[in-house]
Amino acid sequence: MPVRYTSGYRDPERQAEISSDPSSITPATNSLHSAGLAVDINYRQLTPEQQEIVRSAAYMAGLQWGGLFTNPDVVHFYYDPGVNRQQLINNFTQSVRQLQAQQ
């Protein structure tokens, strides 16, 4: 299937830009994108049958779908471990920045 990732990890600065963009679908301040636990895909370009397959595969892999949000974000799939998101984001951001500093 022609599934393509359109967005994955976003550092907190990029997420803040998106959060302040009025055209954003769900401008989350503490997005799981910033913890490396969310992706957006080319969902709207898939047929309804392909969309169902993707949703089913995501559920079987333990992911949740943003299409069920109050303000649906159908391109969004994520894993929410149910712990403090800000701490997850802080830890992940620190790790990413340490890796970047080593390069």
Secondary structure, 3 states (H helix, E strand, C coil): CCCCEEECCCCHHHHHHHHCCCCCCCCCCCCHHHHCCEEEECHHHCCHHHHHHHHHHHHHCCCEEHHHCCCCCCCEEECCCCCCHHHHHHHHHHHHHHHHHHC
